[in-house]
Amino acid sequence: MLKGKNIVLGITGSIAAYKAAILVRLLVKEGAQVQVVMTPSSKEFITPLTLSTLSGRPVLCDFFNSNSGEWNSHVELGLWADAMIVAPATASTLGKMAGGIADNMLVTTYLSMKAPVFIAPAMDLDMFAHPSTQHNLEVLAGYGNHIIEPGTGELASHLSGKGRMEEPENIVQALKDFFLGKSLLKGKKVLITAGPTYEKIDPVRFIGNYSSGKMGFALAAECAACGADVVLVSGPVSQPTPSGAVERIDVESAAQMHDAAVKAFPACDAAILCAAVADYRPATCADKKIKRTGEGMVIELEPNKDIAAELGKAKRDGQRLVGFALETNDGELNAREKLAKKNLDFIVLNSLADKGAGFAHDTNKVTIIDKEGVAEYPLKSKRDVARDIVAHLSKLLLALLILVLPLDTFAVGEELNAKVSLNSSKVQGANTEVFKVLEEAITQFLNDRKWTANTYEDYERIDCNFNFVVDQYSPDGSFTTSLIVQGTRPVYGSNYSTTVFKYEDKAITFTYQPYDRMEFNEDNLDNNLTAVLAYYAYLIIGFDMDTMGDLGGNEWLNKAQSIANNAQTLGDAGWRAMSSENNRYSIIDDYMNGALEPVRKLMYKYHRLGLDTMYKNVTAGRKVITECLTMLNKAYEDRAMAYFPRLFVEYKNDELLNIYSNSSTKERQDAEKIITRIDPSLSAKWEELVSKPAEQL
């Protein structure tokens, strides 16, 4: 996911600078190119030599090299980078970045940066809580920067509170999630309403509310970051327009917001109605300021049009509608009533009774409710809350893709609903047409080919994503790419899709010219690209069939294994059995190996008897999933060097965390022991989950 990415890491003068060495090491391990830029004071905490050794590149501290006079171009760095991280970021540097005070190489580089910027603050708790620091963070977030919230714990002052720089592993994960999430809503258009409405009494007075618009603007920023085109209809607020493809429409009254939303909605794939819209307005508005008379005053109110209800009635197949409910009492009851009455797909409930939630705060605590269940989330920054909401929305939109495609889209194939993206941004000066042609050719190859003898209905097609990143390309048609491949299936009785396979294939080499046909012969693997595509196609089909019945995917998994066996002579080392345990061969070998047969039975039990049951009976479904983890642990004990158990817990980690977020302490502890034993790198989030008291979940 980070392979080949160019990362600028800015380090400032904080005791947390020692963590930067770990961060550099992790980024390099992921395959990223790291350029470190330091402030002068940061060199008091960690040496440039250490960071240069770890990154393999000279560290930049000054505008020019005092020995040679060579200029260090911050402009070139801004063009070179795929992302910039400032970690740790001190209060001083935050202020300079927010105010544009370019008195050192780091801030100058930040101001020249074309790529997304991630900021991980680190300071004492009182400094972090100070209004000036919070204001600067708010300004930086408003510019479109990604704020990685600091953790809570013991600080350098030996006080305990919020201010610890987030752990390097979590910063790397945030970066990976960002690059993966950039395509979540690609090609989608989302309508968002935000802020309050003002209902005029006279030219100087109005009826309004305390909404700041922060939640709605955070949602607009997150949707844009995930690739969506956003129409943001905003009431009167002072929030800056988020960066990205955001069209802002400023309104004042509920009637104006209604008209703008109704006009925009037909062209949108989804709408998130976050605005605090006035239910009533004065029946008349005085044309002059009303003077004090010393007597009582009565204002007659009349109802405004209900925006959510009207959009709910107008919603067509394929559109998704999300509402908000801010309650002071009977929250879930009122939210569920609103969900049904206004034809919403899900509703986001928050309560003024929760400290730190509701109007004007930078944080929020929400519960997402849909027809299938309830998901409660802890207090988070509004940008993090926006990520949770957009993630929920993206799953619903993904689940709809096979339903809204025209029936005649696919001429021959029936099995796969494959979406292919080919990112060639790292290749400069090449014929870009070849990338577009290749993307279309791969899409056609995957979707038009008849992979099985089965007959699939359109709604049964298997969703999968093939995301290619071109690392190198030559005019002779030589490609070197990495690939993130993912297959999903719907959870029955719900709008949720679950991943059945996900893998990052780091090195694929092949040749392709725009006039080449993609042909595949299982007995003659002379085209490495089509061999790779066919292998993953059969793998996804086989895994999906295994989730439907015990060992149900045998026929297609055997075909995948046959490709892996026959490809041992190909030049791509990713096929070779002994080149690495983390390769294509080891995936299918581990899965089909007799010693790991419990893993195959697990796939059926986990998805069909576990997840599918959870949407009817949470406790019963989770009990089955706990049994599945026991099976996984047994398989790992039988063959501890096997790769597939680790792969399984990696791509299921977030789903499993969610499943056990409302379980008993013992269930959480039992799951944590198994998962972190198989993959210790997942321990941080599980330790956090296990340590929380039940009442906080």
N, C-alpha and C positions, 0 to 999 in steps of 0.2 A: 504493500500500500504506500510506503514511503520510499520504495526503491527508486533511485534516480532523481528524487526530489532535491532541490537546492534550498537549503535552510540557512537563514541568517539568525544566529543566536546572539542576542545582546545581553551583556552581563554588567550589572551595576554594583556599587559599593555596599554590599550587605553581607552579613555573616553567612547567609544562605548561599553565597556564591560557591561554596564547596560542592553544593549539589549540581552545579553546572557541569562539573567533570563527569558525573554519572549521566547527566542528560546528553552530553555530547556522545558518550560511549553508546548509549541506547539508540540514538539517532543513526549513528554510523552502522550499528549492528542491523538496523532496519534497512540499510542500503542507501541512506541519504548522504548527500554532500553537505558538509557543515562549515560555514564560515563564521568564526567567532569575532564579534566586535565588542571591545571592552571600554568602559569609562576609566579615566585615570585612577579614581579611588578604588575601583574593583581590584586593581593589581595589588592592593594591600591585603586582600583576602585570599587570592589564588593567583598563581603565576601564569603568565602567557605561555611559558614553556610547557607546562602541563597540558594546557588546552590545545596548543599547537600539535603536541605529540599525539593526543587522542583524536584530533580532527584530521591530521595529516595536511593541514594548511596553515600558512602564517597567520597569526592573530593580528587584527587591526586595532590599534589604540588611538592613533593620531591621524591628522589629515594628510600628512606626508611623512615619508621616511627620512629622518634627520641625517642618515649616512649618505644616501644616494640622492635625496631630493625628490624621489619618486612620489607622485600624487596618488593617494588612495581615493578612488572615485566612489563616492556614496551614490552617485547617479547610476553608475554601472551596477552596483550591488542591488539597487532598487529594481532594475530591469532583470537581473540574473535570478533573483530569488523566486521560489514558489510559495514561500511563507517566511515570516519573521517571528521569532519568539524573543520576548524580553523577560528573562528569568535568571536571577530575581530582579524585580522592578522596585526600587526604593521610592519613598514618598517624594524625594527631590526629583527623580527622573520622571515620575508620573506628572508632576507639576510642569516640568519642562516640555514633555511631550504634549500635554494638554494646551499649553500656552505657546507652543512653537518656538521655544528658546533653544536655538541650534548652536550651542556653545561647545559641543563635543561631537566626536565621530558617530556615536551611537544615535543621538537625537537627529543629527543631520541625515543619517541613513534612514531612520524611521520616516522623516518628512519626505524622503525621496521614494519611499517604498510603494511599488505598484501592486504587490501581493498582499494577501490577508495578514494581519498582525495579531499575535496572541500575547497577552500580557499576564504574567504571574506575579502579583505583588508579594512583597515580603517585608515586614516591619513589626514593631511592637504593637500591642493591641490598642493602646491609646492613640498612636499615630494613625493606625488603620481606621479607627472609629472617628477620627477628627473630621469635622464637616468639610474642611478644605480637601482632604484626601478623597472623601466620598464624592465631592463635587467633581474633582479631576477624573475619577473613575467613570462617573456618569457622563462627563464630556467625551472621554475617550471611547466609551461604549457607543455614544451617539454618533461618533465619527465612523462607526462600523468595525472597531477593534473588538476582538474576542477576549473578554476578561476571564481568566482562570482563577476562580475564587480561592483565597488562601484557606488553609486548614486551621483547626482549633487544637491547641495543646500547649505544652510548655515552650516558652520563647527564650531567646538569648538572655533576656533580663531576669529569667527564672520566674516571671509571672506566667500565668496561664490564661490564654484567650485566643481570639482570632487574629492571625497575622503570619502563621507559618506558611512559607512557600509550599505550594502543592508538590507532592512527591514527583520526581522525574518520570516514573512509570506512568503516572496519570496524565502528565503533560503530553507525553508521547501518544498516549491513547486518545487524548482530546484532538491531537493533530490528525491521527489516523481516522477518527470518527468524522472529522471535518472533510477530509478528502473523499471518504466514502459517501458522506451525506450530501456532497455537492450535487449529486445527480438524483437524489431522492425524489425531487419534484420537477426534474427537468422536463420541459415541454408543457408544464401545467400552469394555469392561470388561477390565482387565488384572490378573492375579494376579502378585505379585512376592514371592519369598522372599529374605530378607536376613540377614546376620550369622552367628554361629556357633551351634552347639548344645552344650549341656552334658549330659554323660552321668554321672549320679551314681555315685560309688563308696560314699560314706557321706554323712551329713548335711552335711559340711563340705568334701568333696573331690569333684572331677569330672574327667572326661577332656574336653578341649575343644581349641580352636585359637585362632589370633591374629586371626581376622576381626573387624574393627571395624564392619562393616555399612555403611561409607561408600559403596561402589559400589551396593549395593542401594537405599539411601535416595536416592542421586542418580538412579537409574532411576525410582523412585517419583515424585520431584519432577518429572522431565522428562515422564513419562507424564501426570501431572496437568496440567502446563502445556500439554500438547498436547490437552487436552480429555477425557482418559479418566477413568473412575471406576476407582480403584485399590484393590485389596485387598492390603495389605502385611503379610505374615506374617514377623515378626521374631524372631530369637533374642535372647538377653540382651545388649543394647547400650545405650549412653547417647546415641544419636543422637536429636535432636528430630524429631517427626513432620512431614513436609513439608506445606506449605500446599496447599490445594486439596481436591479430592474424594478423600481418602485415608482408607480405613478400616484402622486398625492393629490387628493381632492379635498380642499378645505371647505367645511360647512359650519353653520352655526346652530340652526334649529333642528329638531327632530324631523320636521317635514322636508327640509333640505337633505338630511341624511337619508331619509326614506327614498326620495327621488333618485339620488345618486346611486344608492345600493340596488334599487330595482332596475335601473338602467344598465348597470355593470354586470349584474348576476348572470344573464343569459349566456354571456361569452366566457364565463368562468367555469372551471372544473370543481371549485369548492369555495365556500365562504365561511369565514370565522367572525362571528358577530360578538365582538369584545366591547363595543362601546356601551357606556352607561346612558342609555337614551331615556329622556323624560317621558313618562307615561301620559302626562297631561300638560296642557298649555293654557294660558289665559284665553278666555273666549274672545276678548277684545284687547287691543294694544293701544294705549293712549298715544296720540301723535306728539304730545308735549309732556314734559316732566310733571308728574303728579305732585302737587304741593301738599304739605302738612296742613291738616285742618284741626287737629286736636281731637278728632273723633275717630271711632273705629272704621275699619275699611274691609270690605268684602271683595274678594277676587273670584269671579266665576271661572271655573276650569272646564275644559272639554278634552276628550281623549285624543291622543296622537295615534296615527296609524301604527300598527304592530309590525315592525320590519321583519322580525323572525317568522311570524305567522304567515306573512305574505310570501316571503321567499320559500317557506316550507310548502306552501300550496303550489308555487310555480316550479319547484324542483323537479327536474326531469331525471330519467334513468341515467346513471353515470355521474351525476352531481352529488357532492357531499356538503352537508350543512352542519356547522358547529355553533352551539350557543354557549352563553355564559350565564351563571346564576350567582349573584351576590346576595347572600341571605344572612339574616340575624337570628333566625330560629327555624326549626323543622327543615333544615337545609336539604337533606336527601329527599324527603317527601316532596317538597316544593320543586326540586330540580327534576325529579322523575315525572311529575305532572307536566312540567314545561317541555320535557323531552318528547313526551307522547303528543301533547296538544299541538306543538309547533312543527312536528314532523322532522325533528333533528336526528342526525346520525349519532352524535354524542353531545354531552353537555359538560362544561367545566364548572364545578361548584367551588366557590370560596366563601368564607364566612368572616364577618367582622369580629366574631368572637375569638378568632385565632390571632394571637399576637404576631405582628409583622406581616399580616395579610390585608388585602383590600386596598383602598384608595391611598395614593401618594407614596406608598412604601416602595423600596427597591426590591423587596422580596414578596413572595406569595406562597401560599400553601393551598394546594388544590386537590380535588378529587374528580377523576374522570369517570363519568357514568354513561353507559350505553345500554342497549337492550339486553346485552348478554351478561353484564356484571359491573363491578365497581373496582376502580384502582385508585388507592390513596397514595399521595406523595408527601414527603416531608417538606418543611420550609426551605425554599431555595431562592436564588436570585431570579428575577423575572425572565431573564434571558434563558436560564436553565429550565424554568417552567415552560417557556415557549418551545424549547427543544423537545420536551416530553409531549406537548400537545401536537406539534408538527410530526413527531414520530408516529403518534397514534393515527393522525390523519393520513400520513403517507402509506401506512399499511392498508387502510381502507381503499385508497386510490389504487394501490397495487393490486388488491383483490378484485377490483372492478375491471382491470384492463382486458381480461378475456371476455367480459360480458359486453363491452362497448365496441369491440372490433367488428367490422363488417364481416358477414358470413363468407363472402367470396375473397377475403384477404389472402387465404392460403390455397394454392392450387392443388397440391398433392399431400403434403404433410398434415398430420393431425395431432401429433403427440405434444410438440413443444410450442410454447408461446415465448420465444426467445427474444430478448431485447439486447441489442449489441451497441456498444459505444466504443469509439476508437479515438483516443486522445493523442494528438500528434503535436501538442504545444511545445514539447522539448526539442523538436526537430525544426531547425531554421533553414530557410533558403531552399526547401525542397518543393517538388511539384505536389501541392496540397490535394489536387484532384484524385491522386492515387489512393489517398486515405479514405476519401468519401466512397470511392468505388469499392475498396476493400470492405468497408463497413457494410455496404449494401450486399456485397457478395457473401459475406459471412452470415448475415441475417437470412438471406435467401437459402443458403445451404442448410442452415439449422432448421428453418421453419418449413421449407418446401419438401425436404427429404422425408420419405416414409421410413421411420426407424423400426417399427414393429409391424406385426401382422394384425394387431388389434385395431378396432374401430373406436375412435374417440369422438364424443360430442364436443362442440365448441367450448362448453363450460367446463369440460374435464381436462382441457389442455394444461400442461404443467408449466407454471411460470418459472422462468430462469433468466439470469442476467449474465452477460459476458462483457466485462469491462476491460478493454485492452489499453495499455499505455505504451506508446512507441518510444523505446529508448534510443534506438539507432535506425537509420534508414539510408540506403545508398541508391543512387539512380539505376543501378543494375537490378533493383528489385529485392535486395536483401533487407530483411526486417529482423530486428531484435526487439521483443516486447515482453512485458509482464502482463498477467491476466488475473483479475479477480472474478471467479465464477461462483454463482450462487443459485440454488434451486429451492423453490418453496412449494408448499401445499396448503390449502385452506384448512382451518380447524372447523369441523362441522358444527353447525348450529351457531356460528359466530361470523363476525366480519374480520376475523384475525387470520393472518397467514403465518405459518411457522416454517422456519428454515429446515430443510432436510439434508442440505449439503452446502458447504461454503469453504473455499480454499483459495489461497493466493499462490499462483503458479509464477515463479519469479523469473524464469528464463525460457523463452520460446524463440527459436530461430527458424526462418523459412524464407523462401523467395516468392515474390508475387508481382506480376505485371497486370495492368488493367484489362488486358485481353485474355487472361488466363481463366479457364473454367475450373470450378472447384469440384473435382470428382474424387470419390473415395471407394477404394477397393480393399476390403478387409484382409485379403490374402496378399496384397501388394502395397505396402505402406511407403510409397515413394514420395508422397507429399506430407511433410511433417505437420503442416498446419491442419489439413483435413484429418489427419490421424489424431491430433490433439482434440479437435472439435468433436469428432466421432466418439472418442474415449469419454469425454465429459457428458456428451448427450446420452450415451448408454448408461453412464454412472448415475446421472440424475433420474433417468427413467427407472432404472433398477432400484435406486433408493426410494423413490416415490412409491413404487409397487410394493416394496418391503414394508412400507408404513401402512399399506392397506391389507396386508395378509402376511402371515408368518412365512418368511422366505419367498414371498410372492414375486420378487424381481429376479429370480434365478437366471432366467433365459438371457436377460439384457446385461446383467452383471457378469455372466460368463463371457458375453461378447466383449465387454470392457476389459476383462482379464485377458482375453485372447489378444486384443490390440496391444495391451501392455507387454505381454510375453513376446509377441511378434516384433515389437518395436525395440527390442534390446539391441539390435544392430544399428539403429538410427544414430546419427551424430549427436542428437540432443541428449545430454547426460541426464536430464530429468526422467528419462525412461528407464535408465539402467538400474538393475536391482541393487547393485552394491555401491552405487555412487553416493548415496545418502539414504538415510531412513526416511527423510522427508521428501519423497518424490512421488510421481504418479504411480509408479509400480507398487510402492509400499502401501499406498492408500487401498488399492484394490486387493492386494495380497493379504493385508491385514484383515480386511473386511470379509474376504472369502475363506480365510484360513480356518481350519476345523477347530483350532484351539480358541478361536474368537467367535464361534457360532452364537454364544449368548449375546454378542453385540448385535447380530442380525435379528435375533428374536426381540431384542430391546427396541429396535426401531419401530416394529409393529406395536409393541406394548406401550412404548412412550407416547407415540402419536395417536394411535387409534383408541387405546384403552385409557390413556392418561389425559392428554390434552383435550381430546374430543369429549371425554367424560367431565372434565373440569367445568365446561360451560353449562353443564346441568347440575353437577354436584362437585363443588370445589374440593371438599375434604376427601371424597372418594377418588377423584382424579389425582390429587396430590399424593395420596397413599400409593397409587400405582406407580407414579413417577419416582417416589422414594424406593420402591422395589426395583425399578429400572436402574437406579444409581447403584444399588447393591449388585445387580447383575454386571454393571460396567466395572465395578471394583473387582469382582471375581475374575472377569476377563483380563483385567490389567495384572492381577496376581499371577494368572496362568501364563501370561506372556508380557512381562513388564516392559520389554523394549518395543512393544507394538506401538505403531504411530496412530492408528485410528481412534483409540480411546481418548488420546489427547486432543486430536482434531475435533472429536465430538463435543467435549466439554468446552473447547474454545468457541466454537460457533453457536453453542447453546448457552453460553455463560449468562448473557443478559436476560434471556428467557427464563433460565433457572433462578436467577436472582429475583425476578419478578414473581415467579411461582412461589418461592419460599418467603417472600417479603411479609406475608400475613400468616405465617405458620407458627407453630409452637417453638419455643426455644430449643427443645430437643431435636425437632425436625431440622431446624436450621443448622444445629451443631453436627448432626449426622451427615447432612448434605455437604457441609463445609469440609469435613474430614476427607470425604471421598474425592471431591472435586479438586481440592488443593493438593492432595497427594498425587493425583494424576497429572495436574498442571500447576506447579507452585506459583507460577507467574500470575495466577488469578486470585491469590490469597488476599490481597488488599481489600477488594470490595466485599469479599465474603467475611473477612474479619470485622469489617465495619457493620455488616448486616447482623452477624451473630452477637456483636457487642451491644446492639440497641435493645432497650427494654421493650417488651411486647406493646406497651401503651404508645410507643413512638412509631410503631409500624402502621 
